[in-house]
Amino acid sequence: MKVIPNSVVAFPERYFNNNPMLEKFIVTRLKIRGQATVGVRGQRFKEVCDILKIPQAKVVGKPTIYRGVYFASIERTTRPKASKEDAINTMRQKYIEICSGPKLGKAERLERDIRSREMSINQVQVDLVRRLRALEGRRREHQALFIGPQENPEVKGAEFDKLVAHPDIESVSIYEKTINVFTGPIYITHNNKVRDIGRFKIELSINPTHYLVRMHNLTRKVRGCDHPHVNANGTPCLGNIQECIPNMIADRQFAAAVSVCIQYLKSTNDGGHLSKITDWPLKAEEKRKDGKKVQK
């Protein structure tokens, strides 16, 4: 089977049962042709086949109703025979599940569901950017034909100058596919206390295919999160800015999008936390001349 790197390959779920080594590869669960399946990234297809002991040549990728998802039709009727090591690992996982009780299994199912929903939301946002950009392109063509010349490029140059002068930005790097912005320390004031969240790399996708924005904490993680509203892989829960960010990126208003992202990182709300704001460290203290401690 020839695999497209950015695609998802859906295997019958029964091939993954009792094989905890494969759990880390799962990115989604889908119902295809009435059959329960688990999806893995195309880049991990070879590794999965090696663990399942399935020759890649015996796997046929069949298109599905889901865009970019292919069903792995395997030309054999029996499951691969598990090795002694696999059997031991299976028993080990069962022992952990029995000792941990139902809470562990429920937590794992919820985590898989969260990952699946995040992936769906990201894909919808990416598709929205494509559609908005196509619409804006048609509008600009119409404007050029009937109204006048395009916007002066120097306007965008002024936007960049303003961006690099932003007090919370230390540097900006522009690549073929992304704009990377490195911030200074990000602080959040909550209940009259200043929390030190850390320095960030904000990564904006110029022509989104898999995501719009990532926010990576370069200083620390708390409870596996990069920020009270950003998960471990830098995906933010955009909340009330989830509508404006796709529009800004679609319209190539990257400087404005960066400013909105920085303001997002410097704020928090009482609901929807991935980690509690009180879990994050206080801003470092210094002594006044009178000996009292205050926050910097």
N, C-alpha and C positions, 0 to 999 in steps of 0.2 A: 504494500500500500504506500503510495506517495502522499506524504502529509504536508499540508500547507502550514508553515510555522505558527501563524496567528489563529489557526482554526482550533476547534474543540473536537476531540474524538470521544464518542460515547460508547462505552463497553457495557455489555449486559452486567447488571449489578451482581449476579450470582458468581461471576468470576472474581469479584473482590471480597466476597464473604469469607470470613475466617482468615483473612490475610492482612493483618495490621500494617505490614510493610507498605501496602498500597494506599493507605488512608491519606498520607500527606500529598498524594498526587491529585486528589479529587477537588475539582473546582465548582462542580454543579451536579445536580441530580435532575433528570428529566424522564418523562414518560414518552417513549418513542414506539409507535406501532403496537401500543398496548403492553409494552414491556418496560420494566423498571431498568434504567440505565444510570451509570455514573460517568461524568465527563472529565477528561484530562486535557491539559494543554498539548497542542501538537508538538511543542518542543520536547515534551516528556514522553512521547509515544514510544520511542525505542526503549527507554528504561522500563516502562510498564510491560512491554512485550518480553523483555529479558526476564523480569521477575515472574511473569506468568508462564515463561518457557513456551511462548508462542512465536514461531517464525514469522517475521514481518511479511514475508511473501504469501502467507496463508490468510492475511487479513485484507478484506475488501472494504473500502470506504464508500458507504452509500449516503447520498444527500438526504437531509431530513427537512422538516417544515421550519426548523430553526436556522436562521442565517449563520453561516460559518460553523455549523455543527454537522459532523458526519458520523453515521452509525457504523461501528466496527463489526462487520459480518465475518465470523471466523469459520474457516472451512474445516471443521472437525466437530465431533459429537461428544467428546469426553473432555472434562476439565483436566488441566495439567496436574500431574501427580505431585503432591507436596513432598518436599524433602523432609528429612528428620529435623533439620533446623527450623523449617517453616512450621512443622507440627509443634515443636517446643515453643516457638514464639506465639502460636495460636493459643496454646494452653496458658502461657504466661499472661496474655491479654485477657483471657477469660477469668483467670484468677484475680487480676486487678479489678475487673468489672464486678465480680462477686463480692470482693472485699470492700469496694467503694460504694456498693449499693446502687439504687436506681438514679441517684442524683448525677453521677458521672456520665451515665449514658444519655440522660436528658440534656446535660450541658453540651456534650459533643454534638447531639442532634441540633441543638439551637445554634451552635457555632457554624455548623455546615449550612444551616438555613440562612444565617446572617451573611455568610460568604456568598451564597447563591443570590440573595437579594441585592447585595452590593454590586455584584457582577452585572445583574440585570439593569440596575439603576445607571451604572457607568455606561452601559451600551446604549441606553435610551438617551443619556446626555450627549454622547458622541454623535448619535444619529440626529439629535436636535441641532447640534452645531452645524452638521453638514447641510441640513435643510435650511437653517437660517442663513448660512453663508451663500447657498445657491440663490435664495430669494434676494439677498442684498446685492449679489452680483448682477441679477436682472435689473434691479432698481438703478444701479450705477450705470449700466449700459443705457437705460432709458434716459437718465439724467445727462449723460454725455451726448446723446443724440439730439435732445430737445432743449436742454437748459444751458449747458456750458462746460468748461474744462473741469477736470478732476481737482481734488483738493491739493493745495500746494504741499509738496513733500517736506518743506521746511517746518510745517506745522507738526509733523511727526517727529522731526528732529528736536523741536522744542519740548515735545512730550518726553523724549528720552532724557534731555538735559534735566528736566524737572524730576524724572524718576531717579537718576543717579544722585540728585541732591537731597533726596528724601532722608530725613534724620534717622530713620530706623534701618536704612539700607547701607551695607558695607561695600558690596560689589555686585555687578551684573555681568553675566556671561550669556552670549547668544550663540546658539548652535543651529544646525540645519533643522532639527525637529523640536527643540525646546528653548525656552528662555529661562535661565536659572538666576534666581535672585537670592543673595546671601544677606541675612539680616543680622543686626546686632542683638543684644539680649532682649528677649520679650518678657514683659512683666504684666501681670494681671492683678488689679486691686479688687479684693473681695472682702466684704465685712471689715473694712478699714485695715486690712492686712495686705501687703504686697507679696505676691507669689512669683518666684523666679522660674519661668517656664523653660528658658534656654534660647540658644541661637538656632535659626532655621534656614533650610534651603527650600525656597518656594520654586517649584518646577512647573511652568506653564507649557502645555502642548500647543505648538504653533498650528499644526494641522491634525487635530485629535483623531486617533484611531482606537485607543483603548481607554484613555482617561483624559480629563480636562486639566486637573491640577493635582499635584502632590505636595505635601508639606512635611518635610523630613526634619526632625529635631536632631541637631548636630551635637547637643550637649548631654541629653539624658532621655531616658524613658521611665515612665512611672506606671506600674502595673501593666507593662507591655505596650503602653500608648505613647504617642509622640506629643500629645496635648490632651486636655480634657475632652476635646471634640475631634481628635484625629487618631485613627487606629495605628496599629504597629507598622503597616506598610506605607504610611503617609497619606492614606485616603481620608479626607475630611468629611464630617457630617455637616454639609453646608448650611442646613437650616434655612433661615430666611434670605440667604444670598444664592440659593440654588437656581433661581430664575435669572438673576442678573449676570452671573458668571458666564453661562453659555452664550448669552447675547453679546457680552463684551468680547469674548474670544472669537465668536463668529464675525464680529465687526472689526477684529484686529485692534481692539482698544486694550492692548496689553498693559500699558502703564496704569490705566484705571483699574484693570483687574488686579494688578499687584497691590495697589493701594487698598483695595477692598479686602484682599487676602490678609494684609498686615493688620488691618483693623479687626478682622475676624480673629486672628491669633491673639490679639490683645484684649479680647473680651470673652465672657462666659455667661451662661444662663443657668437657671436653677433646674432645668430638665434636660434630658438627653445626653448626660455625661457618659463618656466611655471610661473615664476615671474621675474621682472626686477632686474638686479644686483644692480641698484641704489636704489631699495626699501629696501635693507638690510643695517643694521646700520654700521657706520664706526667703525673701531677698536678704543678702548678706548684711550684717549689722556693723556699725562703727560707733565708737564712743565719742561723745561730745566732750568739750573741755570740762564740763561740769561733772563728767563721769557717767551721765545717763546714756543708755543705749537707744539709738534710733535707727530706723531703716534708711539705707542709702537712697 
